[in-house]
Amino acid sequence: MKFGVGFQQYVGPSQGYYHTMVVRTADEDGNRHTLLPREDVSVGYPGQALGGACLFINARESYLRTANIWLYPGSYAGDANGDNVIFQFAILIFCPNEAGPGGNFIVEPTSKFAKGQYITPLPVVATVTYSYYYDAAGMAAGLVMIPMNQMEPYFYTDDLDGDLVVRTSNYGAGPTYYWITLTKPDFEFVPGSLRWAFTGDVQPGGTVVGTFRLENTGGTDIKIKEDGAIENDKGFKMQGLSAKDTIGPDGKMEPRETATFYFAMTVSAGSPIGPMDVAIIVSFGGVDKQDTLTLPIILKMFGDDQSCYRHRQNALRTLRAFDMDDDDGMLHNLEPGDLVLLDGSALAPEEAILMLLSYYEGGCQASGHNDVEHAHSASSSLTGHYGMGMEYWGFAPGQEEGNEGNGNGGLTGQDRKDVYGF
């Protein structure tokens, strides 16, 4: 599993021969010579880790019988389907908590357990002749497929799982499939989407813009918050600039939906010169994912490179100031839902941020106005007219080369936590 492991432990015939145990990595104490706390889940042994979050448990009816577990009235101990034969497997699905103990069994509404027909409340979802063992039980938009052979037509016409449908699968026939939906959040970086916008060259104390896309691979909606859940492993100061989903957009990623994120990252003044690997870590709902970028940190620039770098840093000062103006209503000349005028087009503030970023990504000396210099002038006009102004945020021009974080102006700015409380 993603947060632990399920395994079978021999417990003897009086307890059903084998029990499924769960060990969680969150319980690791750092000492390899001590046992991890284990939880006894159920009689039976695990066959699959469904989506890395739940365990598919096989409980042989014969094992249930030796453990003297009575399920179906009027039949043998261990008989899970009422066919008076101890031959099949009772299937259970358990989803443990990531931080134990405990968890939840999945209950099939059509099952005999759900209908109250069992003497012992064992949450069996189906009874099968054979379950397929495999370790590729992946998850797509929260859905996990479980192939197995149902036993229903083998003994007359017994409806083993209580869904009022007699299955046709049996020995030699194709398998039936049972689907479950995992409602826990999950997401992944879209491969190759994490990159620096325009260029990653930066001096100590300077700022770069990065972007990436996420795909919702779980079974629940993920709320998008542009200023949250973006971390890095170097302690560099980060500011979310934009977060936009592809469907709607409505501020949330539905299963299988993607969203594009832009962020500004200010490099620590004491960072060493040379290439530095930076892990970008995204967290949501207890799920952490990370990807890595290489950041070239240099000390001196010359000629056109130095001029372009100055334009880039100035553009980021005003662009970030306008973005911070837009957050939580700091655009004092606008009512909620109003538009700003950018290059003759009326745009929502977030759309204006994306337009400015597209200018920034155009680089230096691009054709027309689609370049870094225009991103600087346009964002400066926006924050000066609609917002609090660049100086309010402490983004006044400072040292243009060398160590920009030495207190001589630069890109440090007013801490947003002092303004917003987060």
MIRO-64937 format. One record per residue (C-alpha): residue in three letters; x, y, z; residue number from 1. Coordinates in steps of 0.1 Angstrom, whole numbers, plus 5000, padded with zeros to 4 digits. Layout:
REM MIRO-64937
+------+------+------+------+-----+
! rest !    x !    y !    z !  nr !
+------+------+------+------+-----+
!  ALA !    X !    Y !    Z ! NUM !
...
+------+------+------+------+-----+
***
This chain:
REM MIRO-64937
+------+------+------+------+-----+
! rest !    x !    y !    z !  nr !
+------+------+------+------+-----+
!  MET ! 5000 ! 5000 ! 5000 !   1 !
!  LYS ! 5010 ! 5036 ! 4997 !   2 !
!  PHE ! 5013 ! 5041 ! 5034 !   3 !
!  GLY ! 5021 ! 5006 ! 5047 !   4 !
!  VAL ! 5018 ! 4969 ! 5039 !   5 !
!  GLY ! 4992 ! 4941 ! 5043 !   6 !
!  PHE ! 5004 ! 4906 ! 5049 !   7 !
!  GLN ! 4991 ! 4872 ! 5060 !   8 !
!  GLN ! 5000 ! 4857 ! 5094 !   9 !
!  TYR ! 4995 ! 4821 ! 5104 !  10 !
!  VAL ! 4974 ! 4820 ! 5135 !  11 !
!  GLY ! 4963 ! 4784 ! 5136 !  12 !
!  PRO ! 4931 ! 4765 ! 5127 !  13 !
!  SER ! 4911 ! 4776 ! 5157 !  14 !
!  GLN ! 4913 ! 4812 ! 5145 !  15 !
!  GLY ! 4909 ! 4804 ! 5108 !  16 !
!  TYR ! 4945 ! 4795 ! 5098 !  17 !
!  TYR ! 4955 ! 4829 ! 5084 !  18 !
!  HIS ! 4946 ! 4864 ! 5093 !  19 !
!  THR ! 4953 ! 4896 ! 5073 !  20 !
!  MET ! 4975 ! 4921 ! 5092 !  21 !
!  VAL ! 4983 ! 4957 ! 5084 !  22 !
!  VAL ! 5015 ! 4976 ! 5092 !  23 !
!  ARG ! 5016 ! 5014 ! 5087 !  24 !
!  THR ! 5048 ! 5033 ! 5079 !  25 !
!  ALA ! 5035 ! 5062 ! 5100 !  26 !
!  ASP ! 5042 ! 5040 ! 5130 !  27 !
!  GLU ! 5079 ! 5036 ! 5122 !  28 !
!  ASP ! 5101 ! 5047 ! 5152 !  29 !
!  GLY ! 5134 ! 5047 ! 5133 !  30 !
!  ASN ! 5147 ! 5016 ! 5151 !  31 !
!  ARG ! 5150 ! 4987 ! 5127 !  32 !
!  HIS ! 5153 ! 4963 ! 5157 !  33 !
!  THR ! 5118 ! 4970 ! 5170 !  34 !
!  LEU ! 5086 ! 4955 ! 5155 !  35 !
!  LEU ! 5061 ! 4979 ! 5139 !  36 !
!  PRO ! 5027 ! 4978 ! 5155 !  37 !
!  ARG ! 5004 ! 4955 ! 5135 !  38 !
!  GLU ! 4967 ! 4954 ! 5133 !  39 !
!  ASP ! 4947 ! 4922 ! 5130 !  40 !
!  VAL ! 4921 ! 4931 ! 5103 !  41 !
!  SER ! 4902 ! 4898 ! 5096 !  42 !
!  VAL ! 4903 ! 4861 ! 5090 !  43 !
!  GLY ! 4917 ! 4855 ! 5055 !  44 !
!  TYR ! 4947 ! 4866 ! 5035 !  45 !
!  PRO ! 4953 ! 4897 ! 5013 !  46 !
!  GLY ! 4953 ! 4892 ! 4975 !  47 !
!  GLN ! 4956 ! 4927 ! 4962 !  48 !
!  ALA ! 4963 ! 4962 ! 4973 !  49 !
!  LEU ! 4935 ! 4982 ! 4956 !  50 !
!  GLY ! 4948 ! 5015 ! 4944 !  51 !
!  GLY ! 4974 ! 5013 ! 4971 !  52 !
!  ALA ! 4947 ! 5022 ! 4996 !  53 !
!  CYS ! 4925 ! 4991 ! 5003 !  54 !
!  LEU ! 4931 ! 4954 ! 5008 !  55 !
!  PHE ! 4912 ! 4927 ! 4989 !  56 !
!  ILE ! 4909 ! 4898 ! 5014 !  57 !
!  ASN ! 4902 ! 4862 ! 5006 !  58 !
!  ALA ! 4886 ! 4842 ! 5034 !  59 !
!  ARG ! 4882 ! 4805 ! 5026 !  60 !
!  GLU ! 4849 ! 4791 ! 5037 !  61 !
!  SER ! 4867 ! 4761 ! 5051 !  62 !
!  TYR ! 4889 ! 4783 ! 5072 !  63 !
!  LEU ! 4858 ! 4802 ! 5085 !  64 !
!  ARG ! 4844 ! 4768 ! 5094 !  65 !
!  THR ! 4874 ! 4756 ! 5114 !  66 !
!  ALA ! 4873 ! 4790 ! 5132 !  67 !
!  ASN ! 4836 ! 4782 ! 5140 !  68 !
!  ILE ! 4823 ! 4814 ! 5124 !  69 !
!  TRP ! 4786 ! 4810 ! 5116 !  70 !
!  LEU ! 4773 ! 4832 ! 5088 !  71 !
!  TYR ! 4743 ! 4818 ! 5069 !  72 !
!  PRO ! 4715 ! 4804 ! 5090 !  73 !
!  GLY ! 4706 ! 4767 ! 5085 !  74 !
!  SER ! 4739 ! 4758 ! 5069 !  75 !
!  TYR ! 4774 ! 4748 ! 5080 !  76 !
!  ALA ! 4797 ! 4771 ! 5100 !  77 !
!  GLY ! 4817 ! 4791 ! 5075 !  78 !
!  ASP ! 4791 ! 4788 ! 5047 !  79 !
!  ALA ! 4790 ! 4824 ! 5033 !  80 !
!  ASN ! 4764 ! 4819 ! 5005 !  81 !
!  GLY ! 4740 ! 4793 ! 5018 !  82 !
!  ASP ! 4747 ! 4766 ! 4993 !  83 !
!  ASN ! 4756 ! 4740 ! 5020 !  84 !
!  VAL ! 4790 ! 4735 ! 5005 !  85 !
!  ILE ! 4823 ! 4747 ! 5021 !  86 !
!  PHE ! 4842 ! 4752 ! 4989 !  87 !
!  GLN ! 4844 ! 4789 ! 4980 !  88 !
!  PHE ! 4861 ! 4821 ! 4990 !  89 !
!  ALA ! 4844 ! 4849 ! 5009 !  90 !
!  ILE ! 4857 ! 4882 ! 4997 !  91 !
!  LEU ! 4861 ! 4913 ! 5020 !  92 !
!  ILE ! 4876 ! 4947 ! 5012 !  93 !
!  PHE ! 4892 ! 4967 ! 5040 !  94 !
!  CYS ! 4905 ! 5003 ! 5037 !  95 !
!  PRO ! 4927 ! 5010 ! 5066 !  96 !
!  ASN ! 4933 ! 5045 ! 5080 !  97 !
!  GLU ! 4967 ! 5059 ! 5070 !  98 !
!  ALA ! 4974 ! 5068 ! 5107 !  99 !
!  GLY ! 4960 ! 5038 ! 5126 ! 100 !
!  PRO ! 4945 ! 5020 ! 5140 ! 101 !
!  GLY ! 4911 ! 5012 ! 5123 ! 102 !
!  GLY ! 4896 ! 5017 ! 5089 ! 103 !
!  ASN ! 4864 ! 5008 ! 5070 ! 104 !
!  PHE ! 4852 ! 4977 ! 5053 ! 105 !
!  ILE ! 4834 ! 4983 ! 5020 ! 106 !
!  VAL ! 4798 ! 4971 ! 5022 ! 107 !
!  GLU ! 4781 ! 4959 ! 4990 ! 108 !
!  PRO ! 4744 ! 4970 ! 4993 ! 109 !
!  THR ! 4731 ! 4938 ! 4976 ! 110 !
!  SER ! 4751 ! 4914 ! 4998 ! 111 !
!  LYS ! 4737 ! 4891 ! 5024 ! 112 !
!  PHE ! 4756 ! 4909 ! 5050 ! 113 !
!  ALA ! 4740 ! 4943 ! 5041 ! 114 !
!  LYS ! 4706 ! 4927 ! 5041 ! 115 !
!  GLY ! 4711 ! 4914 ! 5076 ! 116 !
!  GLN ! 4710 ! 4877 ! 5066 ! 117 !
!  TYR ! 4743 ! 4868 ! 5085 ! 118 !
!  ILE ! 4745 ! 4855 ! 5120 ! 119 !
!  THR ! 4780 ! 4869 ! 5125 ! 120 !
!  PRO ! 4784 ! 4904 ! 5110 ! 121 !
!  LEU ! 4813 ! 4896 ! 5086 ! 122 !
!  PRO ! 4811 ! 4922 ! 5057 ! 123 !
!  VAL ! 4815 ! 4898 ! 5028 ! 124 !
!  VAL ! 4809 ! 4916 ! 4994 ! 125 !
!  ALA ! 4808 ! 4884 ! 4973 ! 126 !
!  THR ! 4816 ! 4847 ! 4972 ! 127 !
!  VAL ! 4838 ! 4834 ! 4944 ! 128 !
!  THR ! 4854 ! 4801 ! 4932 ! 129 !
!  TYR ! 4886 ! 4818 ! 4924 ! 130 !
!  SER ! 4901 ! 4853 ! 4928 ! 131 !
!  TYR ! 4929 ! 4866 ! 4907 ! 132 !
!  TYR ! 4961 ! 4875 ! 4924 ! 133 !
!  TYR ! 4980 ! 4904 ! 4908 ! 134 !
!  ASP ! 4998 ! 4935 ! 4919 ! 135 !
!  ALA ! 4987 ! 4959 ! 4891 ! 136 !
!  ALA ! 4955 ! 4970 ! 4908 ! 137 !
!  GLY ! 4959 ! 5007 ! 4898 ! 138 !
!  MET ! 4934 ! 5034 ! 4901 ! 139 !
!  ALA ! 4919 ! 5056 ! 4874 ! 140 !
!  ALA ! 4898 ! 5085 ! 4886 ! 141 !
!  GLY ! 4892 ! 5066 ! 4918 ! 142 !
!  LEU ! 4880 ! 5035 ! 4901 ! 143 !
!  VAL ! 4897 ! 5001 ! 4908 ! 144 !
!  MET ! 4888 ! 4970 ! 4889 ! 145 !
!  ILE ! 4888 ! 4936 ! 4907 ! 146 !
!  PRO ! 4886 ! 4905 ! 4884 ! 147 !
!  MET ! 4873 ! 4873 ! 4899 ! 148 !
!  ASN ! 4853 ! 4842 ! 4890 ! 149 !
!  GLN ! 4819 ! 4841 ! 4906 ! 150 !
!  MET ! 4804 ! 4807 ! 4917 ! 151 !
!  GLU ! 4767 ! 4814 ! 4912 ! 152 !
!  PRO ! 4758 ! 4791 ! 4883 ! 153 !
!  TYR ! 4779 ! 4762 ! 4896 ! 154 !
!  PHE ! 4754 ! 4751 ! 4923 ! 155 !
!  TYR ! 4720 ! 4754 ! 4907 ! 156 !
!  THR ! 4709 ! 4790 ! 4906 ! 157 !
!  ASP ! 4720 ! 4804 ! 4939 ! 158 !
!  ASP ! 4724 ! 4842 ! 4939 ! 159 !
!  LEU ! 4755 ! 4843 ! 4960 ! 160 !
!  ASP ! 4760 ! 4880 ! 4964 ! 161 !
!  GLY ! 4723 ! 4888 ! 4967 ! 162 !
!  ASP ! 4720 ! 4912 ! 4937 ! 163 !
!  LEU ! 4692 ! 4892 ! 4921 ! 164 !
!  VAL ! 4714 ! 4884 ! 4891 ! 165 !
!  VAL ! 4728 ! 4849 ! 4884 ! 166 !
!  ARG ! 4763 ! 4854 ! 4870 ! 167 !
!  THR ! 4775 ! 4834 ! 4840 ! 168 !
!  SER ! 4812 ! 4831 ! 4849 ! 169 !
!  ASN ! 4826 ! 4798 ! 4861 ! 170 !
!  TYR ! 4855 ! 4775 ! 4855 ! 171 !
!  GLY ! 4868 ! 4780 ! 4820 ! 172 !
!  ALA ! 4846 ! 4811 ! 4814 ! 173 !
!  GLY ! 4857 ! 4847 ! 4814 ! 174 !
!  PRO ! 4860 ! 4864 ! 4848 ! 175 !
!  THR ! 4835 ! 4889 ! 4862 ! 176 !
!  TYR ! 4846 ! 4922 ! 4874 ! 177 !
!  TYR ! 4839 ! 4941 ! 4906 ! 178 !
!  TRP ! 4845 ! 4978 ! 4907 ! 179 !
!  ILE ! 4850 ! 5000 ! 4937 ! 180 !
!  THR ! 4854 ! 5037 ! 4940 ! 181 !
!  LEU ! 4881 ! 5051 ! 4963 ! 182 !
!  THR ! 4871 ! 5085 ! 4975 ! 183 !
!  LYS ! 4905 ! 5095 ! 4989 ! 184 !
!  PRO ! 4922 ! 5123 ! 4971 ! 185 !
!  ASP ! 4951 ! 5115 ! 4948 ! 186 !
!  PHE ! 4969 ! 5133 ! 4921 ! 187 !
!  GLU ! 5001 ! 5132 ! 4900 ! 188 !
!  PHE ! 5024 ! 5156 ! 4882 ! 189 !
!  VAL ! 5017 ! 5155 ! 4845 ! 190 !
!  PRO ! 5050 ! 5141 ! 4831 ! 191 !
!  GLY ! 5073 ! 5168 ! 4818 ! 192 !
!  SER ! 5051 ! 5197 ! 4829 ! 193 !
!  LEU ! 5073 ! 5209 ! 4857 ! 194 !
!  ARG ! 5097 ! 5236 ! 4842 ! 195 !
!  TRP ! 5110 ! 5271 ! 4846 ! 196 !
!  ALA ! 5091 ! 5297 ! 4827 ! 197 !
!  PHE ! 5114 ! 5313 ! 4801 ! 198 !
!  THR ! 5147 ! 5305 ! 4819 ! 199 !
!  GLY ! 5159 ! 5293 ! 4853 ! 200 !
!  ASP ! 5191 ! 5313 ! 4854 ! 201 !
!  VAL ! 5191 ! 5334 ! 4887 ! 202 !
!  GLN ! 5214 ! 5351 ! 4910 ! 203 !
!  PRO ! 5214 ! 5345 ! 4948 ! 204 !
!  GLY ! 5185 ! 5366 ! 4962 ! 205 !
!  GLY ! 5167 ! 5367 ! 4928 ! 206 !
!  THR ! 5134 ! 5352 ! 4917 ! 207 !
!  VAL ! 5123 ! 5327 ! 4891 ! 208 !
!  VAL ! 5089 ! 5316 ! 4878 ! 209 !
!  GLY ! 5080 ! 5280 ! 4875 ! 210 !
!  THR ! 5050 ! 5261 ! 4863 ! 211 !
!  PHE ! 5036 ! 5226 ! 4864 ! 212 !
!  ARG ! 5004 ! 5207 ! 4858 ! 213 !
!  LEU ! 4986 ! 5183 ! 4881 ! 214 !
!  GLU ! 4961 ! 5156 ! 4872 ! 215 !
!  ASN ! 4934 ! 5144 ! 4896 ! 216 !
!  THR ! 4939 ! 5106 ! 4896 ! 217 !
!  GLY ! 4917 ! 5101 ! 4927 ! 218 !
!  GLY ! 4880 ! 5097 ! 4932 ! 219 !
!  THR ! 4871 ! 5130 ! 4948 ! 220 !
!  ASP ! 4872 ! 5166 ! 4938 ! 221 !
!  ILE ! 4904 ! 5186 ! 4947 ! 222 !
!  LYS ! 4899 ! 5223 ! 4956 ! 223 !
!  ILE ! 4924 ! 5246 ! 4940 ! 224 !
!  LYS ! 4941 ! 5272 ! 4961 ! 225 !
!  GLU ! 4968 ! 5292 ! 4943 ! 226 !
!  ASP ! 4986 ! 5303 ! 4975 ! 227 !
!  GLY ! 4985 ! 5270 ! 4993 ! 228 !
!  ALA ! 5001 ! 5235 ! 4992 ! 229 !
!  ILE ! 5032 ! 5246 ! 4972 ! 230 !
!  GLU ! 5064 ! 5238 ! 4991 ! 231 !
!  ASN ! 5100 ! 5232 ! 4983 ! 232 !
!  ASP ! 5128 ! 5214 ! 5001 ! 233 !
!  LYS ! 5153 ! 5243 ! 5002 ! 234 !
!  GLY ! 5132 ! 5267 ! 5023 ! 235 !
!  PHE ! 5130 ! 5292 ! 4994 ! 236 !
!  LYS ! 5102 ! 5318 ! 4996 ! 237 !
!  MET ! 5074 ! 5309 ! 4972 ! 238 !
!  GLN ! 5043 ! 5327 ! 4960 ! 239 !
!  GLY ! 5015 ! 5312 ! 4940 ! 240 !
!  LEU ! 5007 ! 5333 ! 4910 ! 241 !
!  SER ! 4980 ! 5314 ! 4892 ! 242 !
!  ALA ! 4961 ! 5281 ! 4894 ! 243 !
!  LYS ! 4936 ! 5273 ! 4867 ! 244 !
!  ASP ! 4917 ! 5240 ! 4861 ! 245 !
!  THR ! 4907 ! 5229 ! 4826 ! 246 !
!  ILE ! 4870 ! 5221 ! 4830 ! 247 !
!  GLY ! 4850 ! 5252 ! 4838 ! 248 !
!  PRO ! 4871 ! 5265 ! 4853 ! 249 !
!  ASP ! 4853 ! 5263 ! 4887 ! 250 !
!  GLY ! 4882 ! 5262 ! 4912 ! 251 !
!  LYS ! 4883 ! 5225 ! 4916 ! 252 !
!  MET ! 4898 ! 5195 ! 4898 ! 253 !
!  GLU ! 4873 ! 5167 ! 4892 ! 254 !
!  PRO ! 4886 ! 5132 ! 4887 ! 255 !
!  ARG ! 4908 ! 5130 ! 4856 ! 256 !
!  GLU ! 4908 ! 5168 ! 4853 ! 257 !
!  THR ! 4941 ! 5187 ! 4851 ! 258 !
!  ALA ! 4951 ! 5222 ! 4864 ! 259 !
!  THR ! 4981 ! 5244 ! 4855 ! 260 !
!  PHE ! 5000 ! 5262 ! 4883 ! 261 !
!  TYR ! 5024 ! 5291 ! 4881 ! 262 !
!  PHE ! 5046 ! 5301 ! 4911 ! 263 !
!  ALA ! 5073 ! 5326 ! 4919 ! 264 !
!  MET ! 5103 ! 5314 ! 4939 ! 265 !
!  THR ! 5128 ! 5337 ! 4956 ! 266 !
!  VAL ! 5162 ! 5320 ! 4960 ! 267 !
!  SER ! 5179 ! 5324 ! 4994 ! 268 !
!  ALA ! 5207 ! 5350 ! 4994 ! 269 !
!  GLY ! 5231 ! 5325 ! 5008 ! 270 !
!  SER ! 5226 ! 5299 ! 4981 ! 271 !
!  PRO ! 5258 ! 5284 ! 4966 ! 272 !
!  ILE ! 5267 ! 5291 ! 4930 ! 273 !
!  GLY ! 5261 ! 5263 ! 4905 ! 274 !
!  PRO ! 5233 ! 5239 ! 4895 ! 275 !
!  MET ! 5210 ! 5231 ! 4924 ! 276 !
!  ASP ! 5183 ! 5204 ! 4924 ! 277 !
!  VAL ! 5151 ! 5217 ! 4940 ! 278 !
!  ALA ! 5122 ! 5193 ! 4949 ! 279 !
!  ILE ! 5088 ! 5209 ! 4944 ! 280 !
!  ILE ! 5064 ! 5193 ! 4969 ! 281 !
!  VAL ! 5026 ! 5195 ! 4966 ! 282 !
!  SER ! 5004 ! 5185 ! 4994 ! 283 !
!  PHE ! 4966 ! 5179 ! 4996 ! 284 !
!  GLY ! 4944 ! 5159 ! 5019 ! 285 !
!  GLY ! 4973 ! 5140 ! 5034 ! 286 !
!  VAL ! 4988 ! 5131 ! 5000 ! 287 !
!  ASP ! 5022 ! 5144 ! 4991 ! 288 !
!  LYS ! 5038 ! 5144 ! 4957 ! 289 !
!  GLN ! 5070 ! 5158 ! 4945 ! 290 !
!  ASP ! 5091 ! 5164 ! 4913 ! 291 !
!  THR ! 5125 ! 5179 ! 4909 ! 292 !
!  LEU ! 5139 ! 5208 ! 4889 ! 293 !
!  THR ! 5175 ! 5219 ! 4884 ! 294 !
!  LEU ! 5180 ! 5256 ! 4891 ! 295 !
!  PRO ! 5212 ! 5272 ! 4876 ! 296 !
!  ILE ! 5224 ! 5298 ! 4902 ! 297 !
!  ILE ! 5251 ! 5321 ! 4888 ! 298 !
!  LEU ! 5269 ! 5351 ! 4902 ! 299 !
!  LYS ! 5277 ! 5374 ! 4873 ! 300 !
!  MET ! 5260 ! 5382 ! 4840 ! 301 !
!  PHE ! 5272 ! 5404 ! 4812 ! 302 !
!  GLY ! 5259 ! 5423 ! 4782 ! 303 !
!  ASP ! 5225 ! 5412 ! 4769 ! 304 !
!  ASP ! 5221 ! 5385 ! 4795 ! 305 !
!  GLN ! 5225 ! 5411 ! 4823 ! 306 !
!  SER ! 5201 ! 5435 ! 4806 ! 307 !
!  CYS ! 5175 ! 5407 ! 4801 ! 308 !
!  TYR ! 5179 ! 5396 ! 4837 ! 309 !
!  ARG ! 5172 ! 5431 ! 4850 ! 310 !
!  HIS ! 5140 ! 5433 ! 4829 ! 311 !
!  ARG ! 5130 ! 5399 ! 4842 ! 312 !
!  GLN ! 5134 ! 5408 ! 4878 ! 313 !
!  ASN ! 5116 ! 5442 ! 4874 ! 314 !
!  ALA ! 5088 ! 5424 ! 4856 ! 315 !
!  LEU ! 5085 ! 5399 ! 4884 ! 316 !
!  ARG ! 5084 ! 5427 ! 4910 ! 317 !
!  THR ! 5054 ! 5444 ! 4894 ! 318 !
!  LEU ! 5037 ! 5412 ! 4883 ! 319 !
!  ARG ! 5039 ! 5397 ! 4918 ! 320 !
!  ALA ! 5027 ! 5430 ! 4933 ! 321 !
!  PHE ! 4996 ! 5429 ! 4911 ! 322 !
!  ASP ! 4990 ! 5393 ! 4920 ! 323 !
!  MET ! 4991 ! 5401 ! 4957 ! 324 !
!  ASP ! 4968 ! 5431 ! 4951 ! 325 !
!  ASP ! 4943 ! 5407 ! 4935 ! 326 !
!  ASP ! 4944 ! 5382 ! 4964 ! 327 !
!  ASP ! 4916 ! 5388 ! 4990 ! 328 !
!  GLY ! 4903 ! 5420 ! 4975 ! 329 !
!  MET ! 4934 ! 5443 ! 4976 ! 330 !
!  LEU ! 4923 ! 5458 ! 4942 ! 331 !
!  HIS ! 4906 ! 5487 ! 4960 ! 332 !
!  ASN ! 4892 ! 5502 ! 4928 ! 333 !
!  LEU ! 4872 ! 5471 ! 4918 ! 334 !
!  GLU ! 4841 ! 5455 ! 4931 ! 335 !
!  PRO ! 4840 ! 5416 ! 4932 ! 336 !
!  GLY ! 4836 ! 5403 ! 4897 ! 337 !
!  ASP ! 4848 ! 5435 ! 4880 ! 338 !
!  LEU ! 4873 ! 5435 ! 4852 ! 339 !
!  VAL ! 4906 ! 5452 ! 4846 ! 340 !
!  LEU ! 4917 ! 5468 ! 4813 ! 341 !
!  LEU ! 4949 ! 5452 ! 4799 ! 342 !
!  ASP ! 4961 ! 5463 ! 4765 ! 343 !
!  GLY ! 4926 ! 5473 ! 4755 ! 344 !
!  SER ! 4910 ! 5441 ! 4767 ! 345 !
!  ALA ! 4887 ! 5438 ! 4797 ! 346 !
!  LEU ! 4899 ! 5408 ! 4817 ! 347 !
!  ALA ! 4892 ! 5392 ! 4851 ! 348 !
!  PRO ! 4923 ! 5399 ! 4874 ! 349 !
!  GLU ! 4933 ! 5362 ! 4873 ! 350 !
!  GLU ! 4931 ! 5362 ! 4835 ! 351 !
!  ALA ! 4953 ! 5393 ! 4835 ! 352 !
!  ILE ! 4979 ! 5375 ! 4856 ! 353 !
!  LEU ! 4979 ! 5347 ! 4830 ! 354 !
!  MET ! 4983 ! 5372 ! 4802 ! 355 !
!  LEU ! 5012 ! 5389 ! 4820 ! 356 !
!  LEU ! 5028 ! 5355 ! 4825 ! 357 !
!  SER ! 5025 ! 5348 ! 4788 ! 358 !
!  TYR ! 5044 ! 5381 ! 4781 ! 359 !
!  TYR ! 5070 ! 5371 ! 4806 ! 360 !
!  GLU ! 5075 ! 5337 ! 4790 ! 361 !
!  GLY ! 5081 ! 5355 ! 4757 ! 362 !
!  GLY ! 5115 ! 5364 ! 4768 ! 363 !
!  CYS ! 5135 ! 5395 ! 4760 ! 364 !
!  GLN ! 5133 ! 5414 ! 4727 ! 365 !
!  ALA ! 5104 ! 5393 ! 4714 ! 366 !
!  SER ! 5083 ! 5406 ! 4685 ! 367 !
!  GLY ! 5056 ! 5431 ! 4693 ! 368 !
!  HIS ! 5047 ! 5436 ! 4730 ! 369 !
!  ASN ! 5048 ! 5399 ! 4739 ! 370 !
!  ASP ! 5080 ! 5401 ! 4760 ! 371 !
!  VAL ! 5094 ! 5406 ! 4795 ! 372 !
!  GLU ! 5097 ! 5444 ! 4791 ! 373 !
!  HIS ! 5060 ! 5447 ! 4783 ! 374 !
!  ALA ! 5051 ! 5424 ! 4811 ! 375 !
!  HIS ! 5069 ! 5449 ! 4834 ! 376 !
!  SER ! 5052 ! 5480 ! 4821 ! 377 !
!  ALA ! 5017 ! 5465 ! 4818 ! 378 !
!  SER ! 5018 ! 5450 ! 4853 ! 379 !
!  SER ! 5032 ! 5482 ! 4867 ! 380 !
!  SER ! 5003 ! 5501 ! 4852 ! 381 !
!  LEU ! 4977 ! 5476 ! 4866 ! 382 !
!  THR ! 4990 ! 5476 ! 4902 ! 383 !
!  GLY ! 4994 ! 5514 ! 4901 ! 384 !
!  HIS ! 4959 ! 5520 ! 4888 ! 385 !
!  TYR ! 4938 ! 5492 ! 4904 ! 386 !
!  GLY ! 4959 ! 5480 ! 4932 ! 387 !
!  MET ! 4979 ! 5491 ! 4962 ! 388 !
!  GLY ! 5011 ! 5498 ! 4942 ! 389 !
!  MET ! 5044 ! 5481 ! 4940 ! 390 !
!  GLU ! 5059 ! 5501 ! 4969 ! 391 !
!  TYR ! 5031 ! 5490 ! 4993 ! 392 !
!  TRP ! 5045 ! 5454 ! 4990 ! 393 !
!  GLY ! 5081 ! 5465 ! 4993 ! 394 !
!  PHE ! 5090 ! 5456 ! 4957 ! 395 !
!  ALA ! 5109 ! 5488 ! 4950 ! 396 !
!  PRO ! 5138 ! 5483 ! 4926 ! 397 !
!  GLY ! 5170 ! 5473 ! 4944 ! 398 !
!  GLN ! 5203 ! 5459 ! 4936 ! 399 !
!  GLU ! 5201 ! 5445 ! 4901 ! 400 !
!  GLU ! 5230 ! 5421 ! 4901 ! 401 !
!  GLY ! 5248 ! 5401 ! 4927 ! 402 !
!  ASN ! 5231 ! 5395 ! 4960 ! 403 !
!  GLU ! 5196 ! 5408 ! 4957 ! 404 !
!  GLY ! 5186 ! 5396 ! 4991 ! 405 !
!  ASN ! 5210 ! 5417 ! 5012 ! 406 !
!  GLY ! 5185 ! 5442 ! 5024 ! 407 !
!  ASN ! 5191 ! 5467 ! 4996 ! 408 !
!  GLY ! 5156 ! 5467 ! 4982 ! 409 !
!  GLY ! 5154 ! 5436 ! 4961 ! 410 !
!  LEU ! 5126 ! 5411 ! 4959 ! 411 !
!  THR ! 5118 ! 5402 ! 4995 ! 412 !
!  GLY ! 5087 ! 5424 ! 4997 ! 413 !
!  GLN ! 5062 ! 5427 ! 5026 ! 414 !
!  ASP ! 5054 ! 5393 ! 5041 ! 415 !
!  ARG ! 5019 ! 5383 ! 5029 ! 416 !
!  LYS ! 5013 ! 5366 ! 5063 ! 417 !
!  ASP ! 5014 ! 5401 ! 5079 ! 418 !
!  VAL ! 4986 ! 5412 ! 5056 ! 419 !
!  TYR ! 4965 ! 5381 ! 5052 ! 420 !
!  GLY ! 4974 ! 5360 ! 5082 ! 421 !
!  PHE ! 4986 ! 5330 ! 5061 ! 422 !
+------+------+------+------+-----+
***
